[in-house]
């Protein structure tokens, strides 16, 4: 990485860095260039600045410049130590409470609220008064105790927002531990909040140390900017006109505070990959390589394929007219239409009489009501229905990713594991222990989440997101092996392998979706659940992604549960279709039969609505 890429673009941030670097260098090297010890006396008293004494002398003849540079070490060290300790406490309280919720969150939130309502300075004075020693570390610890709460509250709110993002859900599905998710997935996305909290905690700590010393509660045997102000005030430096005694430490505190505040403007520039100076522009300016040429040719062929599919499918607006039904006034009263499956192959997942409820104060809301489906090896099962019909709840139950307060009230979900000898063993997914479930997800069942824009962690490179899966399920694989496998999977989904170092914001929507599919395939699972994988993609990119999925299915032989609102799409690609309405499976059977002979009024209404919209399936 070039050094100029690390230099901020903002003038305010540059000014802040220059100020802070100046004072740090002064604290480190300043004592080496002074000829006087900070407490040495014997010089003429109250001398103004001169060539011998750059900042003059005190009433007892001590060199003010020597005290100033030695005091910088103490004041900056106290600020830095207190800032670090304060943020450690804030991160632990905010992350743990915001991510785990429940009783832990309630207790930590009450503790945070207590420290927020107690005035910081009086508490600081009281605690300092009981210190057995008032050294630099002791003062820093006391300042930490009184300053962690505001940053913890902000970080908790940020964690509450991040914990429900799709990339966190994807990390859970890949088997990452809670600690890794908190500190590797959530915390990097909260770095701007943490860094900002550190800067302002450091400013507050420098001010607090100066305030305590000025009041005579700090360590008066240690030279700091605060102790300089204390002795200047006690010796009435203002009245005798010795401005050089109190102006340098007071001005330094104000300037270092301003410098740290200015740096705060540039936090996002480093924490957010999208805003890192120059990087996105340089990558955007690169000439299109083989990967982009392949994408263009794929797009052209996809467009031609879409047109050919429309003309050769034999299903047109006119033929859909034959499926129109007479209007029904009570779809719910019609019995479910369940037909036998004609898909060859052994079952891989069986769902029997599954019930999922959401408890509320007014009673349980049934999201999935006695649903039974069977997925065979190599089958593409399309799951259709309007929003709120229970599709995602059903797939989340299968993957054991239901969010509170949802609970499985009845039924069973069985995974039929194929052994090396060809025999099949049944695995009860609803009662699978946590460690076995962690190993099961992604190695045998993977997930492509609804929006790849949110399912990919925005602050991690593509290679790191492959690593998340491989570190958990292939711990013995070397870093070079993980990178090579990631590049191979990108090539299989039509992406230039060199894009493995890209951030998600540097990829198009279709490329992000392909990356999500590649990550799902990296361990070659038996089943992939795709939750509306083409949502938010334009029609041409949808066609490209679907053709890629079909090719990969032919190559790897995995089964798919494909969830979508688009019934016409399912009729084209599915082997079997399951139609859900208000949590109930209303029609289930081979895709050709559901199309040619829809039996449930709700299915007939869906098909007739396609004809009314001029759909060509």
Protein Blocks (a to p, Z undefined) as FASTA:
>chain_A
ZZklmpcfblklmmmmmmmmmmmmmmmmmmmmpcbdfkbghiaehiacdfklmnopafko
pafklmmmmmmmmmmmmmmmmmmmmmmmmmmmmmmmmmngmmllmmmmmmmmmmmmpcfk
lmmmmmmmmpmbfcfklmmmmmmmmmmmmmmmmmmmmmmmmmmpmklmmmmmnopafklm
mmmmmmmmmmmmmmmmmmmmmmmmmmmmmmmmmnopacfkbccfklmmmmmmmnommmno
pamlmmmmmmmmmmmmmmmmmmmmmmmmmmpmklgghklmmmmmpccdfklmmmmmmmmm
mmmmmmmmmmmnopafklmmmmpccddfblklpccdddddfbecddfbdcehiacddddf
kbpcdfbghiacdddehiacddeddehilmmmmmmmmnopaccfbdcfbdcdddddddfk
opacdddfklgcfklmmmmnojloccddfblmlmpcfkbcfklmmmmmmmmmmmmbcfkl
mmmmmmmmmmmnopafklmmpcfklpcfklmmmmmmmmmmmnopabdcdehklgoiafkl
mmmmmmmmmmmmmmnopacddddfblmlmmmmpmbdcddeehiafbgcdfklmmmmcfbf
klmmmmmmmmmnopaZZ
